Amino acid sequence: MKKVIALVGGTGHVGKLIAESLLGNPNVQLRLLVRPDSRQKVKALEERGAQIIEGEIGVGNEDALASLCQGAMTVISAVQGGPDIIIDGQKQLLIAARKAGVKRFIPSDFSLNLFKVTPGHIITSDWRLTFSDIADKERGNIEVVHILNGGFLDSGIMFDFLRLIDVKESVAYVWGDGKQNMDWTTYVDAAQYTAEVAIDERPVPRAFKVAGNVLNFHEIVKLYEEASGDKLKIVQLGSMADLDLRIEELLKGGQQNFLSFLPLMYYRSLLNGEAKLDLLMNDRYPSIKPTTMREYIQKYVNIEKQTNESR
Ligand SMILES: NC(=O)c1ccc[n+]([C@@H]2O[C@H](COP(=O)([O-])OP(=O)(O)OC[C@H]3O[C@@H](n4cnc5c(N)ncnc54)[C@H](OP(=O)(O)O)[C@@H]3O)[C@@H](O)[C@H]2O)c1
């Protein structure tokens, strides 16, 4: 009997990688909830054997969610969205999973240590914390497992979103002294850990904490310089107190400026250590050898060089 693993968000960055990891396991039947307009995005996964249920999280979709969860061992959410999705939508999904007798539910966190971040410091973490409180009350016998993997070290997050390094300008930005250790994991590795948690027959801790790398700002700069041969100019943007003030100032602009303050909120919680993971659990799945920052940057730099040469 194959283990049925149900996934919502299989068309997204994280969800697609979780789906691919699960499809590599012959003992798994992967089932995806996909919005009708997004079906084309999962064509390759469908061809590899994923079963598709058309529908979405949201009122009026109860039948689709029941079909998704029917007979599933684990339901994984890798959705992205506002509080309507992260709090209300995931609650709806959890209740559908509970009604179907699912063993485990993995919400869409893939996050820094959201249980330690000061409430109000990262608004998107607040929504996830609110959901975790709801889940504790609503879960029944379901094991709810939060995947905490630190920041994604992939270029789209570390370079583009957090702007720790501006690759084009050869500048690295920091607030404070940059000496705090931070947790970093690739998308692919976080997806593999999630797939392992999903099929694990043993009880899994409520907060499953992994990190491919634990490095401070200066160590990342050094690794980048060694891998690229490019000297980075370090720009110290101010103290941690200055960063607090900067975020407060940006918050006055209202929610429409979301993207101006959200990266700074995440960077603050990494740099001040409040989001640091303790007691990493990488060893639970020794077959996963997480990508090191050096390997990732080396690969990234090589790809960038080839792309520039072919232009
Ligand atoms: N730790 C980190 O550094 C870090 C960085 C980035 C992301 N994350 C976390 O990773 C998680 C996934 O993020 P992502 O970047 O992979 O997101 P993404 O690429 O934007 O994908 C979002 C997914 O959610 C689906 N979705 C949205 N609303 C839905 C609904 N109502 N019903 C069903 N599906 C719905 C989308 O489907 P469609 O294709 O139909 O739109 C898509 O598959 C989030 O929790 C995010 O916070 C963590």
The ligand as an SDF file (V2000), in Angstrom:
LIG
                    3D

 48 52  0  0  0  0  0  0  0  0999 V2000
   12.2900   30.9070    5.0600 N   0  0  0  0  0  0  0  0  0  0  0  0
   12.3270   31.6600    3.9710 C   0  0  0  0  0  0  0  0  0  0  0  0
   13.3470   32.3240    3.6910 O   0  0  0  0  0  0  0  0  0  0  0  0
   11.1550   31.6850    3.0420 C   0  0  0  0  0  0  0  0  0  0  0  0
   11.2690   32.3530    1.8120 C   0  0  0  0  0  0  0  0  0  0  0  0
   10.2070   32.2900    0.9180 C   0  0  0  0  0  0  0  0  0  0  0  0
    9.0380   31.6130    1.2510 C   0  0  0  0  0  0  0  0  0  0  0  0
    8.9380   31.0190    2.4630 N   0  0  0  0  0  0  0  0  0  0  0  0
    7.6830   30.3360    2.8520 C   0  0  0  0  0  0  0  0  0  0  0  0
    7.4370   29.2260    2.0150 O   0  0  0  0  0  0  0  0  0  0  0  0
    6.0220   29.0440    1.8320 C   0  0  0  0  0  0  0  0  0  0  0  0
    5.7050   28.8940    0.3430 C   0  0  0  0  0  0  0  0  0  0  0  0
    6.1500   30.0470   -0.3210 O   0  0  0  0  0  0  0  0  0  0  0  0
    6.4340   30.0670   -1.8980 P   0  0  0  0  0  0  0  0  0  0  0  0
    7.4330   31.1320   -2.1520 O   0  0  0  0  0  0  0  0  0  0  0  0
    6.6920   28.6790   -2.3870 O   0  0  0  0  0  0  0  0  0  0  0  0
    5.0130   30.5540   -2.4540 O   0  0  0  0  0  0  0  0  0  0  0  0
    4.5600   30.7320   -3.9800 P   0  0  0  0  0  0  0  0  0  0  0  0
    5.6470   30.3530   -4.9070 O   0  0  0  0  0  0  0  0  0  0  0  0
    3.9750   32.1010   -4.0830 O   0  0  0  0  0  0  0  0  0  0  0  0
    3.3980   29.6500   -4.1240 O   0  0  0  0  0  0  0  0  0  0  0  0
    2.1960   29.8170   -3.4540 C   0  0  0  0  0  0  0  0  0  0  0  0
    1.3170   28.6140   -3.7290 C   0  0  0  0  0  0  0  0  0  0  0  0
    0.0920   28.7840   -3.0060 O   0  0  0  0  0  0  0  0  0  0  0  0
   -0.9750   28.4600   -3.8910 C   0  0  0  0  0  0  0  0  0  0  0  0
   -2.1880   29.1060   -3.4110 N   0  0  0  0  0  0  0  0  0  0  0  0
   -2.3650   30.3950   -3.0470 C   0  0  0  0  0  0  0  0  0  0  0  0
   -3.6210   30.5970   -2.6470 N   0  0  0  0  0  0  0  0  0  0  0  0
   -4.2520   29.4010   -2.7310 C   0  0  0  0  0  0  0  0  0  0  0  0
   -5.5580   28.9460   -2.4410 C   0  0  0  0  0  0  0  0  0  0  0  0
   -6.5100   29.7690   -1.9860 N   0  0  0  0  0  0  0  0  0  0  0  0
   -5.8580   27.6500   -2.6450 N   0  0  0  0  0  0  0  0  0  0  0  0
   -4.9210   26.7930   -3.1020 C   0  0  0  0  0  0  0  0  0  0  0  0
   -3.6650   27.1560   -3.3980 N   0  0  0  0  0  0  0  0  0  0  0  0
   -3.3340   28.4480   -3.2160 C   0  0  0  0  0  0  0  0  0  0  0  0
   -0.4930   28.9610   -5.2370 C   0  0  0  0  0  0  0  0  0  0  0  0
   -1.2670   28.4090   -6.2630 O   0  0  0  0  0  0  0  0  0  0  0  0
   -1.4220   29.1090   -7.7430 P   0  0  0  0  0  0  0  0  0  0  0  0
   -0.2750   28.6230   -8.5660 O   0  0  0  0  0  0  0  0  0  0  0  0
   -2.7350   28.6390   -8.2030 O   0  0  0  0  0  0  0  0  0  0  0  0
   -1.3710   30.6090   -7.5240 O   0  0  0  0  0  0  0  0  0  0  0  0
    0.9300   28.4340   -5.2020 C   0  0  0  0  0  0  0  0  0  0  0  0
    0.9660   27.0620   -5.5070 O   0  0  0  0  0  0  0  0  0  0  0  0
    5.3440   30.2510    2.4980 C   0  0  0  0  0  0  0  0  0  0  0  0
    4.8720   29.8950    3.7770 O   0  0  0  0  0  0  0  0  0  0  0  0
    6.4790   31.2480    2.6260 C   0  0  0  0  0  0  0  0  0  0  0  0
    6.3170   32.1540    3.6870 O   0  0  0  0  0  0  0  0  0  0  0  0
    9.9770   31.0160    3.3620 C   0  0  0  0  0  0  0  0  0  0  0  0
  1  2  1  0
  2  3  2  0
  2  4  1  0
  4  5  1  0
  4 48  2  0
  5  6  2  0
  6  7  1  0
  7  8  2  0
  8  9  1  0
  8 48  1  0
  9 10  1  0
  9 46  1  0
 10 11  1  0
 11 12  1  0
 11 44  1  0
 12 13  1  0
 13 14  1  0
 14 15  2  0
 14 16  1  0
 14 17  1  0
 17 18  1  0
 18 19  2  0
 18 20  1  0
 18 21  1  0
 21 22  1  0
 22 23  1  0
 23 24  1  0
 23 42  1  0
 24 25  1  0
 25 26  1  0
 25 36  1  0
 26 27  1  0
 26 35  1  0
 27 28  2  0
 28 29  1  0
 29 30  1  0
 29 35  2  0
 30 31  1  0
 30 32  2  0
 32 33  1  0
 33 34  2  0
 34 35  1  0
 36 37  1  0
 36 42  1  0
 37 38  1  0
 38 39  2  0
 38 40  1  0
 38 41  1  0
 42 43  1  0
 44 45  1  0
 44 46  1  0
 46 47  1  0
M  CHG  2   8   1  16  -1
M  END
$$$$
